[in-house]
């Protein structure tokens, strides 16, 4: 009776056997388990829920023993045909022996052993269906069909044209060489070697293949490992060679360079004391054993060089009693230390001497450079001295020394070639003693009023040489700039003497002289000339001036000084106005000379001073003249009126308007009313009105008060023709007067609009701001915005083709820069300001 047993060791770690009717659980690991542990094609068993819960205590199912499978529990179907699997049926003993013989002959041809699958456990034969066959690390065997993977791979390529080889050759592969850019890659696949037994890695010796030795050569020498091991082992022995072998004495040598290096390190670490050479025995008992040092420096350096320390007492005791001479050893050690100290001292002394030599060489080079610099400085000073000696001295006879031009050339040479010496030694001060006498001699006979350009080039040349940009003098003092001193001591005395004898009425030559020399004069010297020399002379001349007797007008010799003196002339104006006021006390407006004398001073005096002068001295005279004026339409004398109107440019507009309002228009309107009450000829009245209005300039007519007076005259004439005053009325007089009124008012409005447009255009032309209006409509829009007035067009409303606008509550239209306002019967032109007043 065959007993079939299922191995569940890979699931439960146990194997069940039935021996003598007793169920035994075995947890052994058999060779079959080892062979099939890593077999991917091994039979897997799916646990049931009861097995997962109870483990080995789970009840076994008869169907499970008969047919384990991955699916659910199914009943065995015996009606299907029988299918045989390779190795699935047990063969007879004769057949098995025959297979073993054949397998042995096949294995003899193979290099690796154990190619056949390991036999199942001897005690119980597992089913053929569960034996997994041959399983190796580099290949696996499939049981269905008996085909082994890895054998004959790529053999089909020999029957084709070799597409793989062609692809490799296209990518640069050359037959017989390695893969990759530098042919460093291996061609054959990684070769695996079958281990002989089932032991661990390395248990059967070296497992490297021939290919790995070729690709990765590694020297693996057992002899070298043995030598290294013996070497390391010998370090742990006190006497590796044994006591029988006699050691050779070892001598330690130290060169002078090593000794110097050691001495430098010792000096760098701890400074040497004065008693370093004195050997002091020091017993160190801080460690496990007693140590003896022969100086404190050795004790301090006991950790730095341990192999060179003196031998301790314990080491000397170990040498034995055969050679124990401590006194000799001490003396020898002392001699060695003294010799080392002598060598170190000599080395330090040599180093010190070398440092001294280097320092002295550097000092010698520095002194040599300084000596060369001093020599060059001496040579430059000799050259400077030779140039300075060329200047004239007190012993030089007149006319023998160099001229001003030659002295200027010497100074230029000193400044360009010897600038350092020129600045450090202050050679510019030589100009005081050298150039001053020469320049005084040259300017001695100079008259500035006759020849103002005399010596101008020479002074300009010396300005470029002597004037310093760093010094800013503000007056005469001891540290003055050489050029300023030259002008102060040489040129100013000549000008002072010239101005003292100068007549201020001969203003031309003096003004020309000052204007010619002003660019060369420093600011403080020019101020001194104007304020201290010329202005006092002008004040004396103004004090002696009499406007009634002098034939030369005062402005002719005062005003030329305005560009030069400017506000410095302010002290002269009060006495001039006082004298002119005294001269105008007996003046009459018929005398036009007063206007000619005063007109040049209008822009010279301040606005307040001029207005006060006019109100005090001129306007009262003109008022008396207008009061004496007789207005007679039949025989009019116009001279007094012309005398007054001629002062229009001299008087301010407000003063002249006030003068006319008080002294002229009152009488003029009275004459008009009396004339209209006596049956007048309206044509003559119209001509008389237009004639008087033509006597006024446009500036006066633009004044509101003057305009109001003429409009009042028009209103009087309109009332006269409307009421029929005077009895008889000429035919067409009413229409003529109405037309005259309309025409005059239109002219006034046009003039105002034109003036406003000119003002707007001038502002736009100057470009004061980006929001300046460019036309009259934009100007009205701007004014409306400034005054919070609504300005907008009326949709679909036009008058004579012109667009109508609302300006607040007023309806207007614009025609050629003129604003027309809708009146009771007709459109009336008006000014922009009047339009704003009406809208408000």
Buried (B, 14 or more C-beta within 10 A) or exposed (E): EEEEBBBBBBEBEBBBBEEEEEEEEEEEEBEBBEBBEEBEBBBEBEEBEEBEEEEEEBEEEEEBEEEBEEEEEEEEEEEEEEEEEEBEEEEEEEEEEEEEEEEEEEEEEEEEEBBBBBEBBEEBBBBBEBBBBBBBEEEBBEBEEEEEEEEEEEEEEEEEEEEEEEEBEEEEBEEEEEBEEEEEEBEEEEEBBBBEEEEEEEEEEEBEEEBBEEBEEEEEEEEEEEEEEEEEEEEEEEEEEEEEEEEEEEEEEEEEEEBBEBBBEBEEEEEBEEEBBEBEEBEBEEEEEEBBBBBBBBBEBBEEEEEEBBBBEEEBEEEEEEEEEEEEBBEEBEEEBEEBBEBBEEBBEEEEEEEEEEEEEEEEEEEEEEEEEEEEEEEBEEBBEEBBEEBBEEEEEEEEBBEBEBBBBBBEBBBEEBEEBBEEBEBBEBBBEBBBBBBBEBBEEBEBBEEBEBBBEBBEBBBEBBBEEEEEBEEBEEEBBBBBBBBBBBBBEBBEEBBEEBEBEEBEBBBBBBEEBEEBBBEBBBBBBBEEBBBEBBBEBBEEBEBEEEEEBBBEBBBBBBEBBEEBBEEBBEEBBEBBEEBBEEBEBEEEEBBEBBEBBBEBBEEEBBBEBBEEBBBEBBBBBBEEBEBEBEEEEEEBBEBBBEBBEBBBBEBBBBBBBEBBBEBBBEBBEEBBEEEBEBEEBBEBBEEBBEEBEEEBBBBEBBBEBBBEBBEBBBEBBEEEBBEEBEEEBBEBBBEBBBEBBEEBBBBBBEEBBEEBBEBBEEEEEEEBBEBBBBBBBBBBEEEEBEBEEEEEEEBEEBBBBBBBEBBBBBEEBBBBBBEEEEBBBBBBEBBBEBBE
